[in-house]
């Protein structure tokens, strides 16, 4: 039977550029190939589809490679388990091909879930193996033949390429050449869910074994003493020897066979053989055959070792390459998720590299991919480092006021800076610097840690107690929260219509109309450590968190998905920040100085 490493299968992935509403990705590991596309209307973030897609492919990898027996039934169940529950509103196309080694022809297992189809080009004919448009797994299997081309397609790809167009594009070309012809049309149509995988199978060539003709020698001459021992030695006549040679296996030396048949001792023989010319020729041929056999054994052992190395390589390299490719796809969408993929690929390769011989083909491929990964990681790290420079006191009136006044919380609107302490809430006019007391504390709050303003109303975060609302005009006090919530670890707050409360743990709690709203911080490579401030407003796209413990400012979407981070030494000691999102600048108060930190 053919081993997996002897399957001569070439593949060429074709994927469109992801959009906000559609995403496509290919997967390959050994003799497993998959194609996945996801689409959803009105998606606000491309990372939603990407995260779901990565999860499905990771699930498939986990389910498939734990199967003890791989057949149509077990693979179908593994695919169902990998898919699990798909969120409402998401259209999925999931195709899978597994090629199982078999003599004389390998077996092809083809499965499709959701939309999509799998075709095959055999000679001049093009046919469909599996097609599906329902949320069930449809499957088929059969034998591959020499020069077969198998095509996995998403529905968007099928719309762009008819069967005849696809057949003409493939023609007699390699799948890589065919992919180069097809790809430009994919990108020109901007179909984010369009994708395909082209697979070509070539039957391994076998080497014909030619058996050597028997070697003819003269009958050895013996002296008188040898003749007496004829019955004991059971000497074989020449015609008998010829038959014996013809029956000898290829790997058996004729010289060895001759000694065994005639019971000739290897040393100390009492027979005296005359070394005639024909006998010398026979011995020479025997030595040559022995050398050939030795060399053959050496190469057989080496071939076996190479096969083992290649099998191990197929277990490690394709999944690492897959993670690297996913990281490249994510670089422009979410650098932190991309970095996570690069780190996973790097770990796979680091763990496997010592298992391959130095300067072997496998070791060189691993080294080359590690170099590419390092370049991406170095670039990503460099992009997070920013140069903070000292700014003037007039750069941020909010931070200058905070620098010169000891209060517990600060915010601002167009006209004034509002601050709070345990005594009162005051307002300072930005133009005249006139200070006015807005609200005196007569037991209304105990431990103020944050204040915000929205549509003229004031909102006060009293740690461990409540978020209070003071209505514009007469500042009538009311409880903002409609139910109790543990605010004992609250550090700061900000408001854009909803209120975001930053906790000591690094969690962020979102409240809308006084109730807890859906929000979860995700995508961070390093958890928040001793965060102190959170900043946004109704005109900003993102949330900004001052993460002192890690010396950085973290940018999140308003759903909590990580977008970027900016590292600078002065941020470890920073007290507060004033974000100017449109200007791509954050002003930071650190060590009684105001610094300017650029955003990218």
Secondary structure as UniProt FT lines:
FT   HELIX           4..6
FT   STRAND          8..15
FT   STRAND          22..29
FT   TURN            30..31
FT   STRAND          32..40
FT   TURN            41..42
FT   HELIX           46..64
FT   TURN            65..66
FT   HELIX           72..83
FT   TURN            88..89
FT   STRAND          90..100
FT   STRAND          107..122
FT   TURN            123..124
FT   STRAND          125..143
FT   TURN            146..147
FT   STRAND          149..153
FT   HELIX           155..160
FT   HELIX           163..170
FT   TURN            171..172
FT   HELIX           175..189
FT   TURN            192..193
FT   STRAND          195..202
FT   HELIX           224..228
FT   HELIX           230..233
FT   HELIX           238..247
FT   TURN            250..251
FT   HELIX           254..262
FT   HELIX           277..330
FT   TURN            331..333
FT   HELIX           335..353
FT   TURN            354..355
FT   TURN            358..359
FT   HELIX           361..384
FT   STRAND          389..390
FT   TURN            393..394
FT   HELIX           397..404
FT   STRAND          409..412
FT   STRAND          416..420
FT   STRAND          424..429
FT   TURN            430..432
FT   STRAND          435..440
FT   STRAND          448..454
FT   TURN            455..456
FT   STRAND          457..462
FT   TURN            463..465
FT   STRAND          466..470
FT   TURN            472..474
FT   STRAND          477..479
FT   TURN            488..489
FT   STRAND          490..495
FT   STRAND          499..503
FT   TURN            504..505
FT   STRAND          508..512
FT   TURN            513..514
FT   STRAND          515..517
FT   STRAND          531..535
FT   TURN            538..539
FT   STRAND          543..547
FT   HELIX           548..550
FT   STRAND          552..556
FT   TURN            558..559
FT   STRAND          561..567
FT   HELIX           569..573
FT   STRAND          574..580
FT   TURN            581..584
FT   STRAND          585..590
FT   TURN            591..592
FT   STRAND          593..598
//
